[in-house]
Amino acid sequence: MSESADLDPERFAADDRFVRALLRRFVSDPNAVDDLAQETWMAVLRQAAGGGFLGRAWLSTVARNFALQTLRGDQRRLVREARAAQDGTVEADGEVRCDEELRGRVLAAVEALEDRYREVVRLRYFEDLLPCQIADRMGLPVETVRTRLKRGLAQVRGALTRRR
């Protein structure tokens, strides 16, 4: 495909209408259609930088894949939220109140962590400090704090899952 064909505004407008019509088959929210169309066009730009745009078949596959990924992510989020709702009740202000047994299991799992993980988890979730604030307080790089948070939470999740 020649460079002048890639930059043709009429072709771009027609292809954009094509992409948006395709995305509307999967997603009803106009804002989501806009977001997915933008992701599709970013993929086109990356592909064009690597050797050229492959046509409408490729474009429709990319747009469809972005839409399906979004729908799968939304479905996973709904399942996670449903599980969380089973573990606690939602109060009028939107805060989740967990039962005492679950709270005790979480606290026990946090207490069982190694010191380096327990401290960052405690500062983040019990004192509500941001990772950059924890890093300043502990004299650590922010990425180290984030890594310890990630690993500590994974260990807590694992302990809670094993107890179920």
C-alpha positions in Angstrom: 0.0 0.0 0.0 1.5 3.4 -0.9 2.1 6.1 1.6 -0.4 8.5 -0.1 -3.1 5.8 0.1 -2.5 5.4 3.9 -3.0 9.2 4.4 -6.2 9.5 2.2 -8.7 11.3 4.5 -11.7 9.9 2.6 -10.5 6.3 3.0 -9.7 6.9 6.7 -13.2 8.3 7.3 -14.8 5.3 5.5 -12.6 2.9 7.5 -13.4 4.7 10.7 -17.2 4.3 10.0 -16.6 0.7 9.2 -14.7 0.1 12.5 -17.3 1.9 14.6 -20.2 0.0 12.9 -18.4 -3.2 13.7 -17.8 -2.3 17.3 -21.5 -1.3 17.8 -22.4 -4.9 17.1 -20.5 -5.9 20.3 -20.8 -2.8 22.6 -23.9 -0.6 23.1 -22.2 2.1 25.1 -21.1 4.9 22.7 -18.2 5.9 25.0 -16.9 2.3 24.9 -17.2 2.3 21.1 -15.1 5.5 21.0 -12.5 3.9 23.3 -12.3 0.7 21.3 -12.1 2.6 18.0 -9.1 4.6 19.4 -7.4 1.4 20.5 -8.0 -0.1 17.1 -6.5 3.0 15.4 -3.5 2.9 17.8 -2.9 -0.7 16.6 -3.1 0.4 13.0 -0.5 3.1 13.7 1.8 0.5 15.3 1.3 -1.9 12.4 1.9 0.9 9.9 5.2 1.7 11.6 6.2 -1.9 11.2 5.5 -2.4 7.6 2.0 -1.3 6.6 -1.7 -1.6 7.1 -3.2 -4.9 5.9 -6.7 -3.9 4.9 -10.2 -4.1 6.2 -10.1 -7.8 7.0 -7.1 -7.2 9.4 -8.8 -4.0 10.7 -12.1 -5.9 11.5 -10.1 -8.7 13.3 -8.3 -6.2 15.4 -11.4 -4.2 16.3 -13.3 -7.4 17.1 -10.5 -8.7 19.3 -10.4 -5.5 21.3 -14.2 -5.6 21.8 -14.1 -9.3 22.9 -11.2 -8.6 25.3 -13.2 -5.8 26.8 -16.3 -7.9 27.2 -14.3 -10.7 28.8 -12.7 -8.3 31.2 -16.1 -6.9 32.1 -17.4 -10.4 32.7 -14.5 -11.2 35.0 -15.0 -8.0 36.9 -18.7 -8.9 37.4 -17.8 -12.3 38.7 -15.2 -10.8 41.1 -17.8 -8.3 42.4 -20.4 -11.0 42.9 -17.9 -13.1 44.9 -17.0 -10.0 47.0 -20.7 -9.4 47.6 -21.1 -12.9 48.9 -18.3 -12.4 51.4 -19.8 -9.2 52.8 -22.7 -6.9 52.7 -22.8 -3.5 51.0 -23.9 -0.7 53.3 -25.8 2.4 52.1 -22.6 4.5 51.8 -21.2 1.8 49.4 -18.7 0.5 51.9 -18.3 -3.3 52.2 -18.7 -4.6 55.7 -17.1 -8.0 56.1 -18.1 -10.5 58.8 -15.8 -10.8 61.8 -14.5 -14.3 60.8 -13.3 -13.0 57.4 -11.7 -10.0 59.0 -9.9 -12.3 61.5 -8.7 -14.5 58.7 -7.3 -11.5 56.7 -5.5 -10.2 59.8 -4.0 -13.6 60.6 -2.8 -13.9 57.0 -1.2 -10.4 57.1 0.4 -11.2 60.5 1.9 -14.5 59.0 3.7 -12.5 56.3 7.5 -11.9 56.4 8.4 -8.6 58.1 9.3 -6.8 54.8 5.9 -7.7 53.3 3.8 -7.3 56.4 5.1 -3.7 57.0 4.3 -2.4 53.5 0.9 -4.1 53.5 0.1 -2.7 57.0 1.2 0.8 55.9 -0.8 0.7 52.7 -4.0 -0.9 53.8 -4.2 -0.1 57.5 -2.7 3.3 57.5 -3.8 4.2 54.0 -0.4 5.5 52.8 0.4 5.6 49.1 3.4 3.6 47.8 5.5 6.8 47.4 4.8 7.7 51.0 5.7 4.2 52.2 8.9 4.4 50.2 9.8 7.8 51.8 9.0 6.5 55.3 11.0 3.2 54.9 13.8 4.7 52.8 13.1 2.3 49.9 12.6 2.8 46.1 9.0 3.1 45.1 9.3 0.0 42.8 10.5 -2.1 45.8 7.5 -1.0 47.8 5.2 -1.9 44.9 6.9 -5.3 44.4 6.6 -6.1 48.1 2.9 -5.0 48.1 2.2 -7.3 45.1 4.0 -10.3 46.6 2.5 -9.7 50.1 -1.0 -9.5 48.7 -0.4 -12.6 46.6 0.6 -14.5 49.8 -2.5 -13.2 51.7 -4.7 -14.3 48.8 -3.1 -17.7 48.7 -3.5 -18.1 52.5 -7.2 -17.1 52.3 -7.8 -19.4 49.3 -6.2 -22.4 51.0 -8.4 -21.9 54.1 -11.6 -21.9 51.9 
